[in-house]
Amino acid sequence: MKTSIGIKNENLAKVAEILIQTLADEFILYTKTRKAHWNIEGQDFYNKHLFFEAQYQQLDGIIDDLAERIRMLGHYAPATLREYLSLTHLSESHLESNDSLTYMKELLSDHESILIHLRENIENFAVEFKDAGTSDYITGLLETHEKMAWMLRSHLK
């Protein structure tokens, strides 16, 4: 059934395309945060293990909300690793060390990359594509990533 929510179909398609790329980025970041949770070593193991767990749980919620936003716009969300890897602008991690500083630096870099991508698109959603709802949703997502990045950055001081 056609989605009739007051946004032109071509605009819905463009918004969905950007959201699908964002979903891929979020899934890759989720996976990398899980990796940090599973493989962290060092004297700070326990508290960083819990820290990474809290972050991947937050990302899990983001992924679900983002996929549902894509569906609300009448498009399908990708759900395979192959699709995510072809759509993301993040890279898989190949870390030399399993210490907290190494993981945190990489995860912070990914959060900041996502933040830049989100910030670049907020106005486009509202103005160019006439989708204030997605613009608002992305603004909230941006704020969540800003807080997650701040938490990582604070550990690196």
N, C-alpha and C positions, 0 to 999 in steps of 0.2 A: 504494500500500500504506500502511496506517495506521502511524503512528509510535507504538510502544509502548516508552517509555523510563521509565515510572514517574511521568509528569507528566500530569495531566488535560488533555484536549484544549483545554478553554477556557483553561487556564493557558498552554499552548503557544501558543495564538493571541494572547494578551495579550503574552507575551514576544516573539513574532515581530513584533508590531506595533511595539513599542518598538525592537527591533533594526532593523527596516526604516527607521524614522525616523532612527536613528543612522547607518545606511548612507547615507542621503541626505545627512546632514550631512557625513559623511566624504568623500563624492564631491564635494560642493561645495567643501569645504576643499582637497581634492586639486587640483581645477580652478583654484582661486584661487592655490594655491602654484605650480602649473605656469605660470600667467600671470606671477607674480612672476619665476620662473626665465627665462621667455622675454623679458620686457620690462624687466628691471632696467637702470637706467642710472646712471652716476656714477663717481666715482673708485674706488669699492669694487666695481665691476661684477664682476670676476672671482671674488673670494672669495664674494660674495653669490650669484652665479650658481651656484656649486658648493654653497653652503649650502642654497639653495632646492631644488636637485636632490636632495640627500640627504634633505630633508624630504619631497618629493613621492614619492620612492621608498619611504620608510617608510610613507606614507599609502597607497600602492598595495598594499602587503602587508596593511595593516589592512583595506582594502576587500575584498580577496579572502577573508581570514579571516572577516570579518563576514558576507559573503554565504554562505560555507560553513556558518557557525554557524546561520544562518537555515534553510538546507537540512537540516541535521542535525535540526532541530526539526520537520521535515515541512512547511515552508512555502517559498514561492518568493520569491526576491530580485528586487526591481525592477531594471531595467537600461536605462531610457531617461531621457534628460535631462528630459523632461516629468514623469515620475514623481518624479524626484529634486527638481525645483523645487517640485512640489506638496507634497512631504513634509517638506522641510527647514525648519528655523527660522532658518537663516542666509540672508543676502542675497547676491546677486551683487555683485561689486565694480564701482564706477564711480569709480576714483581719478582725481584731478586730476594726479597726479605719478607718475613711475615710479622714484622714488628708494627706496633700501633702507628708510629710516625709515618712510615711508608704508606700504609693503608690510608691514613687520614689525609695525607697530601694528595693522593690520587683521587680519593672520593671528593675532597674539596674542589679539586680542579673540575671534576665532572659536574658537581652542583653548580659551580660558577658558569660553566659552559651552558648548562640548561637555563640558568637565570638569564643569560644574555639572549638566548633564543626566545624565551618567553617574553622578555621585555620588548624585543624587536617586533613582536606580533600583537601585543595588546591593542594598540591603536588601530592596526589593520583590521582586527576582528570587528571593532566598533564602527569605524568610519568607512573603510573600503568595502567590507563584507556585510555591513548593517546587522551585525550579530552582537548586541550588547550583552546577552547572556553569556556567551563564550568569553567575551572580553572580561566580564566580571569574574567568571570562573578562573580564567588564567591569572588574573590579578591575585586572587586568593592563593592559587598554586605558587605563584611567584613569592608571595609572603612566606609560605611554608618552606620553600627552598632557601629563602634568605635566612630563616631561623636555623634550618638544618646546617647550612654553610657556616653560620656564626658559631654554632656548637663545635663543629670540626675545627674552625679557625682558632677558637679559644683554647683548644687542646694543644695547638701547635705553638703557642706563645711561650 
